[in-house]
């Protein structure tokens, strides 16, 4: 059902909170930025913990937005 949610966002049927946009952009930038809080090169797989954390925060905000969208559908 997430694809319907994304389609609704694209059609401007649902307004996503600015916080969610900021975290989404930050997650992408942080993942590909050469600067890392926990470097994978030195710590191996443990170095992915910070990347997973940033994406986890985004996943929670994405789920919250999707829930808000679904609530709006059932309210009408």
PyMOL Python script that loads the backbone (N, CA, C, O; Angstrom):
from pymol import cmd

cmd.read_pdbstr("""\
ATOM      1  N   UNK A   1       0.803  -1.210   0.000  1.00  0.00           N
ATOM      2  CA  UNK A   1       0.000   0.000   0.000  1.00  0.00           C
ATOM      3  C   UNK A   1       0.847   1.276   0.000  1.00  0.00           C
ATOM      4  O   UNK A   1       0.325   2.367  -0.227  1.00  0.00           O
ATOM      5  N   UNK A   2       2.158   1.138   0.255  1.00  0.00           N
ATOM      6  CA  UNK A   2       2.997   2.321   0.312  1.00  0.00           C
ATOM      7  C   UNK A   2       3.074   3.022  -1.029  1.00  0.00           C
ATOM      8  O   UNK A   2       3.293   4.232  -1.082  1.00  0.00           O
ATOM      9  N   UNK A   3       2.896   2.273  -2.123  1.00  0.00           N
ATOM     10  CA  UNK A   3       2.960   2.899  -3.449  1.00  0.00           C
ATOM     11  C   UNK A   3       1.765   3.822  -3.654  1.00  0.00           C
ATOM     12  O   UNK A   3       1.887   4.836  -4.342  1.00  0.00           O
ATOM     13  N   UNK A   4       0.609   3.491  -3.070  1.00  0.00           N
ATOM     14  CA  UNK A   4      -0.549   4.397  -3.166  1.00  0.00           C
ATOM     15  C   UNK A   4      -0.289   5.679  -2.398  1.00  0.00           C
ATOM     16  O   UNK A   4      -0.665   6.773  -2.821  1.00  0.00           O
ATOM     17  N   UNK A   5       0.366   5.512  -1.252  1.00  0.00           N
ATOM     18  CA  UNK A   5       0.720   6.683  -0.460  1.00  0.00           C
ATOM     19  C   UNK A   5       1.666   7.591  -1.242  1.00  0.00           C
ATOM     20  O   UNK A   5       1.463   8.804  -1.292  1.00  0.00           O
ATOM     21  N   UNK A   6       2.704   7.005  -1.856  1.00  0.00           N
ATOM     22  CA  UNK A   6       3.649   7.805  -2.646  1.00  0.00           C
ATOM     23  C   UNK A   6       2.958   8.479  -3.820  1.00  0.00           C
ATOM     24  O   UNK A   6       3.281   9.615  -4.164  1.00  0.00           O
ATOM     25  N   UNK A   7       2.012   7.787  -4.435  1.00  0.00           N
ATOM     26  CA  UNK A   7       1.246   8.372  -5.533  1.00  0.00           C
ATOM     27  C   UNK A   7       0.419   9.564  -5.040  1.00  0.00           C
ATOM     28  O   UNK A   7       0.309  10.580  -5.728  1.00  0.00           O
ATOM     29  N   UNK A   8      -0.161   9.428  -3.839  1.00  0.00           N
ATOM     30  CA  UNK A   8      -0.942  10.529  -3.269  1.00  0.00           C
ATOM     31  C   UNK A   8      -0.050  11.732  -2.966  1.00  0.00           C
ATOM     32  O   UNK A   8      -0.464  12.876  -3.151  1.00  0.00           O
ATOM     33  N   UNK A   9       1.161  11.475  -2.506  1.00  0.00           N
ATOM     34  CA  UNK A   9       2.099  12.577  -2.245  1.00  0.00           C
ATOM     35  C   UNK A   9       2.480  13.246  -3.562  1.00  0.00           C
ATOM     36  O   UNK A   9       2.538  14.472  -3.649  1.00  0.00           O
ATOM     37  N   UNK A  10       2.736  12.439  -4.578  1.00  0.00           N
ATOM     38  CA  UNK A  10       3.113  12.989  -5.887  1.00  0.00           C
ATOM     39  C   UNK A  10       1.989  13.843  -6.477  1.00  0.00           C
ATOM     40  O   UNK A  10       2.244  14.874  -7.099  1.00  0.00           O
ATOM     41  N   UNK A  11       0.757  13.410  -6.279  1.00  0.00           N
ATOM     42  CA  UNK A  11      -0.407  14.155  -6.797  1.00  0.00           C
ATOM     43  C   UNK A  11      -0.804  15.321  -5.891  1.00  0.00           C
ATOM     44  O   UNK A  11      -1.768  16.035  -6.170  1.00  0.00           O
ATOM     45  N   UNK A  12      -0.058  15.504  -4.812  1.00  0.00           N
ATOM     46  CA  UNK A  12      -0.317  16.548  -3.828  1.00  0.00           C
ATOM     47  C   UNK A  12      -1.659  16.352  -3.120  1.00  0.00           C
ATOM     48  O   UNK A  12      -2.308  17.320  -2.724  1.00  0.00           O
ATOM     49  N   UNK A  13      -2.063  15.100  -2.968  1.00  0.00           N
ATOM     50  CA  UNK A  13      -3.276  14.783  -2.221  1.00  0.00           C
ATOM     51  C   UNK A  13      -2.978  14.687  -0.725  1.00  0.00           C
ATOM     52  O   UNK A  13      -3.891  14.744   0.099  1.00  0.00           O
ATOM     53  N   UNK A  14      -1.711  14.542  -0.382  1.00  0.00           N
ATOM     54  CA  UNK A  14      -1.289  14.496   1.014  1.00  0.00           C
ATOM     55  C   UNK A  14      -0.066  15.377   1.174  1.00  0.00           C
ATOM     56  O   UNK A  14       0.889  15.284   0.404  1.00  0.00           O
ATOM     57  N   UNK A  15      -0.107  16.230   2.180  1.00  0.00           N
ATOM     58  CA  UNK A  15       1.028  17.119   2.456  1.00  0.00           C
ATOM     59  C   UNK A  15       1.905  16.475   3.518  1.00  0.00           C
ATOM     60  O   UNK A  15       1.463  16.245   4.643  1.00  0.00           O
ATOM     61  N   UNK A  16       3.136  16.190   3.159  1.00  0.00           N
ATOM     62  CA  UNK A  16       4.092  15.560   4.060  1.00  0.00           C
ATOM     63  C   UNK A  16       4.700  16.640   4.952  1.00  0.00           C
ATOM     64  O   UNK A  16       5.016  17.738   4.495  1.00  0.00           O
ATOM     65  N   UNK A  17       4.857  16.307   6.227  1.00  0.00           N
ATOM     66  CA  UNK A  17       5.422  17.249   7.193  1.00  0.00           C
ATOM     67  C   UNK A  17       6.850  17.621   6.794  1.00  0.00           C
ATOM     68  O   UNK A  17       7.600  16.774   6.309  1.00  0.00           O
ATOM     69  N   UNK A  18       7.224  18.875   6.995  1.00  0.00           N
ATOM     70  CA  UNK A  18       8.581  19.303   6.641  1.00  0.00           C
ATOM     71  C   UNK A  18       9.665  18.488   7.353  1.00  0.00           C
ATOM     72  O   UNK A  18      10.727  18.242   6.783  1.00  0.00           O
ATOM     73  N   UNK A  19       9.406  18.073   8.577  1.00  0.00           N
ATOM     74  CA  UNK A  19      10.380  17.262   9.317  1.00  0.00           C
ATOM     75  C   UNK A  19      10.697  15.976   8.569  1.00  0.00           C
ATOM     76  O   UNK A  19      11.854  15.560   8.512  1.00  0.00           O
ATOM     77  N   UNK A  20       9.691  15.353   8.004  1.00  0.00           N
ATOM     78  CA  UNK A  20       9.892  14.113   7.265  1.00  0.00           C
ATOM     79  C   UNK A  20      10.744  14.353   6.029  1.00  0.00           C
ATOM     80  O   UNK A  20      11.616  13.546   5.711  1.00  0.00           O
ATOM     81  N   UNK A  21      10.500  15.454   5.330  1.00  0.00           N
ATOM     82  CA  UNK A  21      11.315  15.776   4.152  1.00  0.00           C
ATOM     83  C   UNK A  21      12.770  16.004   4.549  1.00  0.00           C
ATOM     84  O   UNK A  21      13.681  15.520   3.877  1.00  0.00           O
ATOM     85  N   UNK A  22      12.988  16.733   5.630  1.00  0.00           N
ATOM     86  CA  UNK A  22      14.348  17.030   6.073  1.00  0.00           C
ATOM     87  C   UNK A  22      15.084  15.739   6.440  1.00  0.00           C
ATOM     88  O   UNK A  22      16.240  15.550   6.062  1.00  0.00           O
ATOM     89  N   UNK A  23      14.412  14.856   7.175  1.00  0.00           N
ATOM     90  CA  UNK A  23      15.049  13.598   7.572  1.00  0.00           C
ATOM     91  C   UNK A  23      15.312  12.720   6.351  1.00  0.00           C
ATOM     92  O   UNK A  23      16.346  12.056   6.290  1.00  0.00           O
ATOM     93  N   UNK A  24      14.405  12.703   5.383  1.00  0.00           N
ATOM     94  CA  UNK A  24      14.612  11.907   4.166  1.00  0.00           C
ATOM     95  C   UNK A  24      15.838  12.394   3.407  1.00  0.00           C
ATOM     96  O   UNK A  24      16.667  11.592   2.976  1.00  0.00           O
ATOM     97  N   UNK A  25      15.950  13.690   3.247  1.00  0.00           N
ATOM     98  CA  UNK A  25      17.107  14.256   2.536  1.00  0.00           C
ATOM     99  C   UNK A  25      18.380  14.003   3.329  1.00  0.00           C
ATOM    100  O   UNK A  25      19.412  13.650   2.758  1.00  0.00           O
ATOM    101  N   UNK A  26      18.309  14.183   4.639  1.00  0.00           N
ATOM    102  CA  UNK A  26      19.477  13.952   5.488  1.00  0.00           C
ATOM    103  C   UNK A  26      19.922  12.490   5.437  1.00  0.00           C
ATOM    104  O   UNK A  26      21.122  12.214   5.437  1.00  0.00           O
ATOM    105  N   UNK A  27      18.983  11.556   5.393  1.00  0.00           N
ATOM    106  CA  UNK A  27      19.333  10.138   5.329  1.00  0.00           C
ATOM    107  C   UNK A  27      20.087   9.817   4.047  1.00  0.00           C
ATOM    108  O   UNK A  27      21.081   9.092   4.070  1.00  0.00           O
ATOM    109  N   UNK A  28      19.617  10.354   2.936  1.00  0.00           N
ATOM    110  CA  UNK A  28      20.286  10.103   1.656  1.00  0.00           C
ATOM    111  C   UNK A  28      21.673  10.744   1.645  1.00  0.00           C
ATOM    112  O   UNK A  28      22.652  10.106   1.258  1.00  0.00           O
ATOM    113  N   UNK A  29      21.755  11.997   2.067  1.00  0.00           N
ATOM    114  CA  UNK A  29      23.042  12.691   2.071  1.00  0.00           C
ATOM    115  C   UNK A  29      24.011  12.001   3.019  1.00  0.00           C
ATOM    116  O   UNK A  29      25.172  11.790   2.668  1.00  0.00           O
ATOM    117  N   UNK A  30      23.554  11.648   4.212  1.00  0.00           N
ATOM    118  CA  UNK A  30      24.439  11.026   5.203  1.00  0.00           C
ATOM    119  C   UNK A  30      24.946   9.666   4.730  1.00  0.00           C
ATOM    120  O   UNK A  30      26.086   9.290   5.005  1.00  0.00           O
ATOM    121  N   UNK A  31      24.101   8.939   4.025  1.00  0.00           N
ATOM    122  CA  UNK A  31      24.497   7.624   3.534  1.00  0.00           C
ATOM    123  C   UNK A  31      25.634   7.726   2.517  1.00  0.00           C
ATOM    124  O   UNK A  31      26.542   6.894   2.514  1.00  0.00           O
ATOM    125  N   UNK A  32      25.586   8.733   1.662  1.00  0.00           N
ATOM    126  CA  UNK A  32      26.586   8.852   0.607  1.00  0.00           C
ATOM    127  C   UNK A  32      27.705   9.842   0.906  1.00  0.00           C
ATOM    128  O   UNK A  32      28.647   9.961   0.123  1.00  0.00           O
ATOM    129  N   UNK A  33      27.616  10.557   2.033  1.00  0.00           N
ATOM    130  CA  UNK A  33      28.658  11.522   2.389  1.00  0.00           C
ATOM    131  C   UNK A  33      29.921  10.789   2.839  1.00  0.00           C
ATOM    132  O   UNK A  33      29.837   9.732   3.465  1.00  0.00           O
ATOM    133  N   UNK A  34      31.077  11.342   2.526  1.00  0.00           N
ATOM    134  CA  UNK A  34      32.324  10.680   2.937  1.00  0.00           C
ATOM    135  C   UNK A  34      32.589  10.797   4.440  1.00  0.00           C
ATOM    136  O   UNK A  34      33.438  10.083   4.974  1.00  0.00           O
ATOM    137  N   UNK A  35      31.874  11.688   5.122  1.00  0.00           N
ATOM    138  CA  UNK A  35      32.049  11.857   6.565  1.00  0.00           C
ATOM    139  C   UNK A  35      31.061  10.935   7.282  1.00  0.00           C
ATOM    140  O   UNK A  35      29.881  10.887   6.935  1.00  0.00           O
ATOM    141  N   UNK A  36      31.550  10.212   8.273  1.00  0.00           N
ATOM    142  CA  UNK A  36      30.724   9.235   8.973  1.00  0.00           C
ATOM    143  C   UNK A  36      31.028   9.291  10.463  1.00  0.00           C
ATOM    144  O   UNK A  36      32.190   9.420  10.849  1.00  0.00           O
ATOM    145  N   UNK A  37      30.009   9.196  11.301  1.00  0.00           N
ATOM    146  CA  UNK A  37      30.236   9.170  12.743  1.00  0.00           C
ATOM    147  C   UNK A  37      30.933   7.889  13.172  1.00  0.00           C
ATOM    148  O   UNK A  37      31.849   7.911  13.995  1.00  0.00           O
ATOM    149  N   UNK A  38      30.492   6.781  12.610  1.00  0.00           N
ATOM    150  CA  UNK A  38      31.115   5.488  12.888  1.00  0.00           C
ATOM    151  C   UNK A  38      31.611   4.946  11.546  1.00  0.00           C
ATOM    152  O   UNK A  38      30.820   4.384  10.789  1.00  0.00           O
ATOM    153  N   UNK A  39      32.905   5.102  11.233  1.00  0.00           N
ATOM    154  CA  UNK A  39      33.408   4.707   9.912  1.00  0.00           C
ATOM    155  C   UNK A  39      33.430   3.195   9.699  1.00  0.00           C
ATOM    156  O   UNK A  39      33.930   2.442  10.535  1.00  0.00           O
ATOM    157  N   UNK A  40      32.884   2.771   8.573  1.00  0.00           N
ATOM    158  CA  UNK A  40      32.860   1.356   8.221  1.00  0.00           C
ATOM    159  C   UNK A  40      34.262   0.819   7.972  1.00  0.00           C
ATOM    160  O   UNK A  40      34.546  -0.347   8.247  1.00  0.00           O
ATOM    161  N   UNK A  41      35.128   1.667   7.455  1.00  0.00           N
ATOM    162  CA  UNK A  41      36.480   1.247   7.126  1.00  0.00           C
ATOM    163  C   UNK A  41      37.250   0.782   8.371  1.00  0.00           C
ATOM    164  O   UNK A  41      38.041  -0.159   8.308  1.00  0.00           O
ATOM    165  N   UNK A  42      37.008   1.448   9.483  1.00  0.00           N
ATOM    166  CA  UNK A  42      37.715   1.092  10.712  1.00  0.00           C
ATOM    167  C   UNK A  42      36.996   0.024  11.542  1.00  0.00           C
ATOM    168  O   UNK A  42      37.644  -0.832  12.147  1.00  0.00           O
ATOM    169  N   UNK A  43      35.686   0.071  11.572  1.00  0.00           N
ATOM    170  CA  UNK A  43      34.916  -0.803  12.459  1.00  0.00           C
ATOM    171  C   UNK A  43      34.136  -1.898  11.738  1.00  0.00           C
ATOM    172  O   UNK A  43      33.409  -2.660  12.376  1.00  0.00           O
ATOM    173  N   UNK A  44      34.272  -1.984  10.452  1.00  0.00           N
ATOM    174  CA  UNK A  44      33.586  -3.042   9.705  1.00  0.00           C
ATOM    175  C   UNK A  44      32.073  -2.910   9.777  1.00  0.00           C
ATOM    176  O   UNK A  44      31.537  -1.806   9.687  1.00  0.00           O
ATOM    177  N   UNK A  45      31.383  -4.039   9.941  1.00  0.00           N
ATOM    178  CA  UNK A  45      29.912  -4.023   9.954  1.00  0.00           C
ATOM    179  C   UNK A  45      29.314  -3.137  11.042  1.00  0.00           C
ATOM    180  O   UNK A  45      28.214  -2.612  10.871  1.00  0.00           O
ATOM    181  N   UNK A  46      30.020  -2.963  12.155  1.00  0.00           N
ATOM    182  CA  UNK A  46      29.517  -2.088  13.217  1.00  0.00           C
ATOM    183  C   UNK A  46      29.395  -0.647  12.724  1.00  0.00           C
ATOM    184  O   UNK A  46      28.604   0.130  13.258  1.00  0.00           O
ATOM    185  N   UNK A  47      30.164  -0.300  11.726  1.00  0.00           N
ATOM    186  CA  UNK A  47      30.122   1.047  11.173  1.00  0.00           C
ATOM    187  C   UNK A  47      28.816   1.388  10.476  1.00  0.00           C
ATOM    188  O   UNK A  47      28.532   2.561  10.237  1.00  0.00           O
ATOM    189  N   UNK A  48      28.027   0.391  10.152  1.00  0.00           N
ATOM    190  CA  UNK A  48      26.738   0.647   9.512  1.00  0.00           C
ATOM    191  C   UNK A  48      25.651   1.003  10.519  1.00  0.00           C
ATOM    192  O   UNK A  48      24.538   1.348  10.121  1.00  0.00           O
ATOM    193  N   UNK A  49      25.945   0.928  11.804  1.00  0.00           N
ATOM    194  CA  UNK A  49      24.940   1.193  12.844  1.00  0.00           C
ATOM    195  C   UNK A  49      24.387   2.611  12.736  1.00  0.00           C
ATOM    196  O   UNK A  49      23.178   2.805  12.867  1.00  0.00           O
ATOM    197  N   UNK A  50      25.232   3.595  12.502  1.00  0.00           N
ATOM    198  CA  UNK A  50      24.737   4.961  12.392  1.00  0.00           C
ATOM    199  C   UNK A  50      23.887   5.159  11.142  1.00  0.00           C
ATOM    200  O   UNK A  50      22.886   5.875  11.178  1.00  0.00           O
ATOM    201  N   UNK A  51      24.281   4.525  10.033  1.00  0.00           N
ATOM    202  CA  UNK A  51      23.478   4.612   8.807  1.00  0.00           C
ATOM    203  C   UNK A  51      22.101   3.971   9.021  1.00  0.00           C
ATOM    204  O   UNK A  51      21.078   4.525   8.616  1.00  0.00           O
ATOM    205  N   UNK A  52      22.092   2.813   9.654  1.00  0.00           N
ATOM    206  CA  UNK A  52      20.826   2.128   9.927  1.00  0.00           C
ATOM    207  C   UNK A  52      19.958   2.960  10.859  1.00  0.00           C
ATOM    208  O   UNK A  52      18.736   2.990  10.714  1.00  0.00           O
ATOM    209  N   UNK A  53      20.587   3.636  11.813  1.00  0.00           N
ATOM    210  CA  UNK A  53      19.836   4.497  12.728  1.00  0.00           C
ATOM    211  C   UNK A  53      19.148   5.644  12.012  1.00  0.00           C
ATOM    212  O   UNK A  53      17.982   5.936  12.275  1.00  0.00           O
ATOM    213  N   UNK A  54      19.864   6.292  11.113  1.00  0.00           N
ATOM    214  CA  UNK A  54      19.274   7.406  10.354  1.00  0.00           C
ATOM    215  C   UNK A  54      18.121   6.905   9.493  1.00  0.00           C
ATOM    216  O   UNK A  54      17.072   7.545   9.430  1.00  0.00           O
ATOM    217  N   UNK A  55      18.308   5.768   8.832  1.00  0.00           N
ATOM    218  CA  UNK A  55      17.235   5.212   7.998  1.00  0.00           C
ATOM    219  C   UNK A  55      16.075   4.708   8.851  1.00  0.00           C
ATOM    220  O   UNK A  55      14.925   4.730   8.412  1.00  0.00           O
ATOM    221  N   UNK A  56      16.373   4.252  10.072  1.00  0.00           N
ATOM    222  CA  UNK A  56      15.307   3.825  10.987  1.00  0.00           C
ATOM    223  C   UNK A  56      14.420   4.989  11.398  1.00  0.00           C
ATOM    224  O   UNK A  56      13.198   4.859  11.464  1.00  0.00           O
ATOM    225  N   UNK A  57      15.046   6.126  11.673  1.00  0.00           N
ATOM    226  CA  UNK A  57      14.274   7.322  12.009  1.00  0.00           C
ATOM    227  C   UNK A  57      13.400   7.727  10.829  1.00  0.00           C
ATOM    228  O   UNK A  57      12.232   8.071  11.008  1.00  0.00           O
ATOM    229  N   UNK A  58      13.961   7.688   9.626  1.00  0.00           N
ATOM    230  CA  UNK A  58      13.161   8.015   8.440  1.00  0.00           C
ATOM    231  C   UNK A  58      12.013   7.031   8.265  1.00  0.00           C
ATOM    232  O   UNK A  58      10.901   7.436   7.925  1.00  0.00           O
ATOM    233  N   UNK A  59      12.266   5.742   8.492  1.00  0.00           N
ATOM    234  CA  UNK A  59      11.203   4.731   8.344  1.00  0.00           C
ATOM    235  C   UNK A  59      10.056   4.993   9.317  1.00  0.00           C
ATOM    236  O   UNK A  59       8.888   4.833   8.963  1.00  0.00           O
ATOM    237  N   UNK A  60      10.386   5.391  10.534  1.00  0.00           N
ATOM    238  CA  UNK A  60       9.331   5.699  11.510  1.00  0.00           C
ATOM    239  C   UNK A  60       8.517   6.912  11.074  1.00  0.00           C
ATOM    240  O   UNK A  60       7.291   6.906  11.184  1.00  0.00           O
ATOM    241  N   UNK A  61       9.183   7.948  10.582  1.00  0.00           N
ATOM    242  CA  UNK A  61       8.467   9.133  10.119  1.00  0.00           C
ATOM    243  C   UNK A  61       7.639   8.830   8.871  1.00  0.00           C
ATOM    244  O   UNK A  61       6.532   9.347   8.719  1.00  0.00           O
ATOM    245  N   UNK A  62       8.167   7.998   7.983  1.00  0.00           N
ATOM    246  CA  UNK A  62       7.427   7.593   6.781  1.00  0.00           C
ATOM    247  C   UNK A  62       6.159   6.842   7.186  1.00  0.00           C
ATOM    248  O   UNK A  62       5.086   7.081   6.633  1.00  0.00           O
ATOM    249  N   UNK A  63       6.287   5.933   8.152  1.00  0.00           N
ATOM    250  CA  UNK A  63       5.118   5.170   8.627  1.00  0.00           C
ATOM    251  C   UNK A  63       4.097   6.108   9.267  1.00  0.00           C
ATOM    252  O   UNK A  63       2.892   5.929   9.093  1.00  0.00           O
ATOM    253  N   UNK A  64       4.579   7.104  10.006  1.00  0.00           N
ATOM    254  CA  UNK A  64       3.660   8.077  10.619  1.00  0.00           C
ATOM    255  C   UNK A  64       2.892   8.847   9.550  1.00  0.00           C
ATOM    256  O   UNK A  64       1.685   9.058   9.672  1.00  0.00           O
ATOM    257  N   UNK A  65       3.608   9.268   8.492  1.00  0.00           N
ATOM    258  CA  UNK A  65       2.947   9.994   7.401  1.00  0.00           C
ATOM    259  C   UNK A  65       1.927   9.115   6.694  1.00  0.00           C
ATOM    260  O   UNK A  65       0.833   9.566   6.355  1.00  0.00           O
ATOM    261  N   UNK A  66       2.292   7.868   6.478  1.00  0.00           N
ATOM    262  CA  UNK A  66       1.366   6.955   5.816  1.00  0.00           C
ATOM    263  C   UNK A  66       0.125   6.735   6.672  1.00  0.00           C
ATOM    264  O   UNK A  66      -0.986   6.661   6.146  1.00  0.00           O
ATOM    265  N   UNK A  67       0.301   6.632   7.972  1.00  0.00           N
ATOM    266  CA  UNK A  67      -0.833   6.469   8.880  1.00  0.00           C
ATOM    267  C   UNK A  67      -1.726   7.713   8.850  1.00  0.00           C
ATOM    268  O   UNK A  67      -2.952   7.600   8.839  1.00  0.00           O
ATOM    269  N   UNK A  68      -1.102   8.913   8.836  1.00  0.00           N
ATOM    270  CA  UNK A  68      -1.888  10.149   8.730  1.00  0.00           C
ATOM    271  C   UNK A  68      -2.711  10.164   7.444  1.00  0.00           C
ATOM    272  O   UNK A  68      -3.872  10.575   7.442  1.00  0.00           O
ATOM    273  N   UNK A  69      -2.098   9.713   6.360  1.00  0.00           N
ATOM    274  CA  UNK A  69      -2.785   9.681   5.068  1.00  0.00           C
ATOM    275  C   UNK A  69      -3.968   8.713   5.113  1.00  0.00           C
ATOM    276  O   UNK A  69      -5.064   9.047   4.663  1.00  0.00           O
ATOM    277  N   UNK A  70      -3.746   7.523   5.652  1.00  0.00           N
ATOM    278  CA  UNK A  70      -4.814   6.528   5.740  1.00  0.00           C
ATOM    279  C   UNK A  70      -5.939   7.012   6.648  1.00  0.00           C
ATOM    280  O   UNK A  70      -7.110   6.759   6.365  1.00  0.00           O
ATOM    281  N   UNK A  71      -5.603   7.698   7.726  1.00  0.00           N
ATOM    282  CA  UNK A  71      -6.626   8.239   8.624  1.00  0.00           C
ATOM    283  C   UNK A  71      -7.478   9.253   7.896  1.00  0.00           C
ATOM    284  O   UNK A  71      -8.689   9.323   8.106  1.00  0.00           O
ATOM    285  N   UNK A  72      -6.853  10.035   7.043  1.00  0.00           N
ATOM    286  CA  UNK A  72      -7.598  11.017   6.260  1.00  0.00           C
ATOM    287  C   UNK A  72      -8.538  10.378   5.263  1.00  0.00           C
ATOM    288  O   UNK A  72      -9.594  10.932   4.959  1.00  0.00           O
ATOM    289  N   UNK A  73      -8.161   9.205   4.744  1.00  0.00           N
ATOM    290  CA  UNK A  73      -9.039   8.507   3.806  1.00  0.00           C
ATOM    291  C   UNK A  73     -10.277   7.964   4.494  1.00  0.00           C
ATOM    292  O   UNK A  73     -11.375   8.023   3.940  1.00  0.00           O
ATOM    293  N   UNK A  74     -10.108   7.438   5.691  1.00  0.00           N
ATOM    294  CA  UNK A  74     -11.250   6.837   6.403  1.00  0.00           C
ATOM    295  C   UNK A  74     -12.132   7.910   7.012  1.00  0.00           C
ATOM    296  O   UNK A  74     -13.297   7.642   7.308  1.00  0.00           O
ATOM    297  N   UNK A  75     -11.610   9.137   7.215  1.00  0.00           N
ATOM    298  CA  UNK A  75     -12.408  10.210   7.806  1.00  0.00           C
ATOM    299  C   UNK A  75     -13.429  10.766   6.811  1.00  0.00           C
ATOM    300  O   UNK A  75     -14.453  11.323   7.206  1.00  0.00           O
ATOM    301  N   UNK A  76     -13.140  10.610   5.528  1.00  0.00           N
ATOM    302  CA  UNK A  76     -14.055  11.169   4.520  1.00  0.00           C
ATOM    303  C   UNK A  76     -15.134  10.243   4.198  1.00  0.00           C
ATOM    304  O   UNK A  76     -15.989  10.556   3.370  1.00  0.00           O
TER     305      UNK A  76
END
""", "prot")
cmd.dss("prot")
cmd.show_as("cartoon", "prot")
cmd.util.cbc("prot")
cmd.orient("prot")
